[in-house]
Amino acid sequence: MPEEGARPPREVRVVRVMGTVFSFDVRTPMTPQIRRALDEAEDWLRRVDAVFSTYRPESEISRLAAGTLTLDRCAPEVHEVLALCAEIAEESDGRFTWTPGGRLDPSGMVKGWAAEAASDLLFAAGASDHCVNAGGDVQARGSAAPGRPWRIGLAHPHHPGDLTAVVTGTDVAVATSGTAERGGHIIDPRTGRPATDLVSLTVVGRHLTRVDALATAAFAMGEDARDWITDLPDIEAFAVTPEGRAWQTPGLPLWLPTHPA
């Protein structure tokens, strides 16, 4: 057995897909099965992009939106994602939407869902310690090294290059919604306008599919998100306002470095 704190084996792969960068960081000793799983995970992400891209007119989601393809002829993944969207929309009282401005666009669900599924492929192949980073949203499994949890920095929305906090844990998912990189792109379905109460909101939990979608919904809620997230089991949040004020839900300290998860 490796000693606690010892340097782990490491295999890193980077994939540019879905308009962002995905990275796989595997800390389990490499085997042929894990290497094949990495190939499968990369192929999976490219398939998801081909099916769900709203920028490709030939994608199933674009054809479904245009009315040239019916839902019953779509891939099973489309049915799964739209069902997940409906669940989060109901749970968030409509703050999560897959039809912004009346157009079909489940992008707020797809990236986290795809990354968690890729993580599942690696785990099933024996990669018990790994991290999938989907453009800054993270699904981590196991440990970064023997006796060491994963450490995930939360970027400061007002000070590029700085961090507002560091989340630590094993089997942890972290997703952030905000305006720092893409401006006001998250629409509040109540008003039809970009949400502006917050500049950054991070949600922490166990499963990136859920965490990523909740982050989008919570950002649209603004200040109301604190009470909503607090009432959700096994979910915590950290937010920054336009004035630089920060708040967090009561259970977040369990995920911070002084309180190892």
Secondary structure, DSSP 8 states (H G I E B T S, - for coil): ---TT-----EEEEEEETTEEEEEEE-S---HHHHHHHHHHHHHHHHHHHHH-SS-TTSHHHHHHHTSS-GGGS-HHHHHHHHHHHHHHHHTTT-S-SSGGGS--THHHHHHHHHHHHHHHHHHTT--SEEEEETTEEEEES-SBTTB-EEEEEE-SSSTT-EEEEEEESSEEEEEEESTTT-S--EETTTTEE--S-SEEEEEES-HHHHHHHHHHHHHHGGGHHHHHHTSTT-EEEEE-TTS-EEE-TTGGGGSTTS--
